[in-house]
């Protein structure tokens, strides 16, 4: 189970996940970071079944602040040269 939820004003995002899915998410982040270091940019899409994916669960877990499921998460990795900042 991996669920992304947001509050009513979309000021907060809540991640609910099983230990296995947290490890899986960490491995995806590591892969994006490695690809960004190699090529300069990388990204990955995580979606609910409602949006054609299978990575995210589409049921609210019941957090009192949660109001809505986030159906699509795009994670970007960028290799930034600190001399450009």
Phi, psi and omega in degrees: 000129174218111183238135172250128181229155178231159176279178186302322182265003183059034176269341181228144174240135180244133176249123175243128184204152172285160177305321180297317181289328175296319177295319178298315179298318178299321179292324177294318178297319177298318180295319178295317179298316180297317179293321178295321177296323183285312188249352180101329180212149175202158175203165177213150179247133172241128184222157173280168176299325179301335181252015175090010179249191178213004184280327184249145176277146182250031176237136175296139179278337177113013175300129184302330181278342184288141179234333189208148175280143169264119186272341186214122176240128174247126179250125181250142171238134181228133172272116184248127175278117184297343176286344179275351184269000000 
